[in-house]
């Protein structure tokens, strides 16, 4: 269940835990994770579109 909570936090669906450390490096890490997650979802969407449009 922790993975789903973390994904919701990355996608701004859930508020951050106020007890987590607040350093600049953690912000960078979460930003990179958010970017990679969005690129992954985009790639999956492109693959699905290509699968259905393929003749």
C-alpha positions, 0 to 999 in steps of 0.5 A: 500500500505504500507504493500507491500512497507514494504515487499519489503524492508524486502526482499531487493527488495526496498531500505530503506527510508533514513529518518527512525530511525537507531537504533540497536533494529530496525535492530533486529526487521526487521531481526526477521520479515524477518526470520518469513516471509521466514519461512512462505513462506517455510511452504506454499511451503511445504503445497502446495507440500504435497497437490499435492503429496498426493495420 
